[in-house]
Amino acid sequence: MTGFQIKLLAFIFMIFDHSAYMFPDVLPPWFRFVGRFSFPAFAFFIAEGCRKTRSIEKYMLRLGIFAAVSEIPHDLCFKGAVNYLVDMNIGWTLLAGALLIYIYKMKTGPVLKGLCSLCFLGGLSFLDLDYGLWGVLLIFAYYIFEGKAAVIFSTVIIFTLKWAGYIYPLNF
């Protein structure tokens, strides 16, 4: 499959997930499970985007604009009112993952990078990000484990099963 085909499939799975969330009495619950495959795909492409972009700053700016603009329909659809700090959409998680990669790529010593990363992750723990710190760390893991298909595939499976556990009463 091409990258475009994977993104399209992830988008379709996301539509399944959101439709089942909005209409739980009409659509089967397995639609939510199928939707869990979307985030690992989006996370992978954010890591790839950070790796291949000419300007990670401009890339993060575009992610930030996407997150801010998409928060309005996300909030109206899922909460009925706009609130940027409660139940933040996935765009903020994608941006946070890119920011963590940016910190990792800084041309400073490992101690300063480590301290910046810990402070950043500590600050994120106070935000209500979609997928939380696990989502941010998944993006970072995809960046770190470039070219290691077995690691990437296993994280997709583990991550999907973890989030499926919130939908189905199973303990993964």
C-alpha positions as CSV (number, residue, x, y, z in Angstrom):
1,M,0.0,0.0,0.0
2,T,1.1,3.6,-0.6
3,G,1.2,6.2,2.1
4,F,-1.8,7.9,0.5
5,Q,-3.8,4.7,0.6
6,I,-2.9,4.1,4.3
7,K,-3.9,7.7,5.1
8,L,-7.2,7.2,3.2
9,L,-7.9,3.9,5.0
10,A,-7.1,5.6,8.4
11,F,-9.5,8.4,7.5
12,I,-12.3,5.9,6.6
13,F,-11.7,4.0,9.9
14,M,-11.8,7.4,11.8
15,I,-15.2,8.0,10.2
16,F,-16.4,4.6,11.4
17,D,-15.2,5.4,14.9
18,H,-16.8,8.9,15.1
19,S,-20.0,7.7,13.6
20,A,-20.4,4.9,16.1
21,Y,-19.6,7.4,18.9
22,M,-22.2,9.8,17.7
23,F,-24.9,7.2,17.0
24,P,-24.2,4.3,19.5
25,D,-27.7,3.0,19.4
26,V,-27.7,2.7,15.6
27,L,-24.2,1.5,14.7
28,P,-22.5,-1.6,16.0
29,P,-19.8,-1.2,18.6
30,W,-17.1,-2.9,16.5
31,F,-17.1,0.4,14.4
32,R,-15.3,1.9,17.4
33,F,-12.8,-0.9,17.5
34,V,-12.0,-0.5,13.8
35,G,-11.5,3.2,14.4
36,R,-8.7,2.5,16.9
37,F,-6.4,1.7,13.9
38,S,-6.5,5.3,12.8
39,F,-4.4,7.0,15.4
40,P,-1.4,4.7,15.1
41,A,-1.4,5.4,11.3
42,F,-1.7,9.2,11.8
43,A,1.1,9.0,14.5
44,F,3.4,7.2,12.1
45,F,2.9,9.8,9.4
46,I,3.6,12.6,11.9
47,A,6.9,11.0,12.7
48,E,7.7,10.6,9.0
49,G,6.7,14.2,8.4
50,C,9.0,15.4,11.1
51,R,11.8,13.3,9.5
52,K,11.3,14.4,5.9
53,T,10.2,18.1,6.2
54,R,12.6,20.8,5.2
55,S,11.3,23.0,8.1
56,I,10.0,21.3,11.2
57,E,9.0,24.7,12.5
58,K,6.7,25.3,9.5
59,Y,5.4,21.8,9.8
60,M,4.5,22.3,13.5
61,L,2.9,25.7,12.6
62,R,0.6,23.9,10.1
63,L,-0.2,21.2,12.7
64,G,-1.0,24.0,15.2
65,I,-3.3,25.8,12.8
66,F,-5.0,22.4,12.0
67,A,-5.5,21.7,15.7
68,A,-6.9,25.1,16.5
69,V,-9.3,25.2,13.6
70,S,-10.5,21.7,13.9
71,E,-11.1,22.1,17.7
72,I,-14.3,24.1,16.9
73,P,-16.2,21.5,15.0
74,H,-14.8,18.8,17.3
75,D,-16.1,20.5,20.4
76,L,-19.5,21.4,18.8
77,C,-19.9,17.8,17.6
78,F,-18.9,15.9,20.7
79,K,-19.5,18.4,23.5
80,G,-22.0,21.0,22.2
81,A,-19.8,24.0,23.2
82,V,-16.3,25.1,22.3
83,N,-13.7,24.7,25.1
84,Y,-10.1,24.5,24.0
85,L,-8.8,23.0,27.3
86,V,-11.3,20.1,27.8
87,D,-11.2,17.0,25.7
88,M,-8.8,18.4,23.2
89,N,-8.9,17.0,19.6
90,I,-6.3,14.7,18.1
91,G,-4.6,17.6,16.3
92,W,-3.1,18.8,19.7
93,T,-1.7,15.3,20.3
94,L,-0.1,15.2,16.9
95,L,1.4,18.7,17.5
96,A,2.7,17.6,20.9
97,G,4.3,14.6,19.3
98,A,6.0,16.8,16.8
99,L,7.1,19.2,19.5
100,L,8.7,16.3,21.4
101,I,10.6,15.3,18.3
102,Y,11.7,18.9,17.9
103,I,13.1,18.9,21.4
104,Y,14.9,15.6,20.7
105,K,16.4,17.0,17.5
106,M,17.7,20.2,19.3
107,K,21.5,20.7,18.9
108,T,22.2,20.6,22.7
109,G,23.6,18.1,25.1
110,P,21.7,15.1,26.2
111,V,21.2,16.4,29.7
112,L,19.5,19.6,28.5
113,K,17.4,17.6,26.0
114,G,16.3,15.2,28.7
115,L,15.4,18.0,31.1
116,C,13.4,19.8,28.3
117,S,11.7,16.6,27.4
118,L,10.7,15.8,31.0
119,C,9.4,19.4,31.6
120,F,7.5,19.2,28.3
121,L,5.9,15.8,29.1
122,G,5.1,17.0,32.7
123,G,3.3,20.0,31.3
124,L,1.4,17.9,28.8
125,S,0.2,15.7,31.7
126,F,-2.0,18.6,32.8
127,L,-3.7,18.9,29.4
128,D,-6.7,16.8,28.3
129,L,-5.1,15.5,25.1
130,D,-6.9,13.0,23.0
131,Y,-4.8,9.8,23.6
132,G,-2.9,11.5,26.3
133,L,0.8,11.1,26.9
134,W,0.6,7.6,25.4
135,G,-0.3,9.1,22.0
136,V,2.6,11.6,22.2
137,L,5.0,8.9,23.2
138,L,3.8,6.6,20.3
139,I,4.6,9.4,17.8
140,F,8.1,9.8,19.4
141,A,8.6,6.0,19.3
142,Y,7.9,5.9,15.6
143,Y,10.5,8.6,15.1
144,I,13.1,6.8,17.2
145,F,12.5,3.3,15.7
146,E,12.7,4.3,12.1
147,G,13.0,1.3,9.8
148,K,12.2,-1.3,12.4
149,A,9.1,-2.7,11.0
150,A,8.6,-5.4,13.7
151,V,8.7,-2.7,16.4
152,I,6.3,-0.4,14.6
153,F,3.8,-3.2,13.7
154,S,3.8,-4.5,17.3
155,T,3.2,-1.0,18.7
156,V,0.2,-0.6,16.4
157,I,-1.3,-3.9,17.6
158,I,-0.6,-3.1,21.3
159,F,-1.9,0.5,21.0
160,T,-5.0,-0.6,19.2
161,L,-5.7,-3.3,21.8
162,K,-5.1,-0.9,24.6
163,W,-7.6,1.6,23.3
164,A,-10.1,-1.1,22.3
165,G,-10.1,-2.0,26.0
166,Y,-11.8,1.3,26.7
167,I,-14.6,0.3,24.3
168,Y,-15.0,-3.4,25.1
169,P,-15.0,-4.6,28.7
170,L,-11.7,-6.5,28.3
171,N,-8.5,-6.0,30.2
172,F,-5.6,-5.9,27.8
